[in-house]
Amino acid sequence: MLKDARRKQISEIIGNICLIKDQIETIKDNIETVREDEQEYLDNMPENLQGGNKYNVASNAVDNLEDATEYTNETLDTLDKIIESLEEAKV
């Protein structure tokens, strides 16, 4: 069984992870906003530019921003698992 001091340390670690999660969620929201803007730019591109360099650059940006969103979601899931493990360690 853990002593109270170690339980307190674990609680502080969990609190720090929660702060990091909040920051990552904000970053994810910002990435999604940029992706939506880039997708709108892509969707409204005139037909004569579709398939050209600007279109390809915008399309690649959308793909990469989608990947970044997926990675942030995976990071958030991992942080949840870490918190869960730490909570169980406090018992």
N, C-alpha and C positions, 0 to 999 in steps of 0.2 A: 504494500500500500504506500502511496506517495505521501510525503509530508506536505503540510499546508504550503510551505514556501515553494515547493516544486509545482504544486497545483496552481499557485498564483502565477508562476513563470509561464506555465502552459496557457493560462487564461490571457496573459499579456501577448504571447505569441499569436494566439487566435485573434485577438483584437487587431494586431498588426496585419495579419493576413486579411482580415475583413476590410481594413483600410485600403490595402493593395487591390482587393477585389473591386471596391468602389471605383478606384482609379481606372482599372482595366475596363470596367463596364462603361465608364465615360469615354474612354478611348475607343471602345467598340462602337458606341453610338456615333462618335465622330467619323469613324471609318465608314459606317453605314451611310451617313449623310453624304460624304464625299462620293461614295459608290453610286448612290441614287442620283446625285448631280451629274456624274459622269455618264450614267446610263441614260439620263434624260438628254444630255448633249448628243450621245450616240443615236438615240431614237429619233432625234429631230434633225439629224444630218441630212442635207439634200442628197437625193439619189445619185447625182453625178459625182459626189465625193465618196459614196459607199464603195468599199473595196480598195480605196486609196490609202495612202500613208496615214493621214489624220484619222481615218476610220480604224485602221489597224492599231494605231497607238491607243485610241480611246477604248477599243475592244479589249486590248491587253490590260489596260488599266482596270477596267471593270472586273476582269478575271482575277487579277492580282488582289484587288480590294475584297473580292468575295473570299479568296483564300485567306486573307488577313482576318476577316471576320470569323471564318471557321476556326482559325488558330486561336483567336481570342476566346471563342466559346470553349475550345478544348482546354485552354488555360484555366478558365473559370471552373470548369468541371473538375480539373485536377486540384485546384485550390479548395473546392468543396470536399473532396476526398481527404485532403490533408487536414482540414478542420475536423472532419468526422473522426479521423484517426486520433487526433489530439484530444478531442472530447472523450473518446473511449479511454485514452491513457490517463485521464483525470480521475476515472472511477476508482 
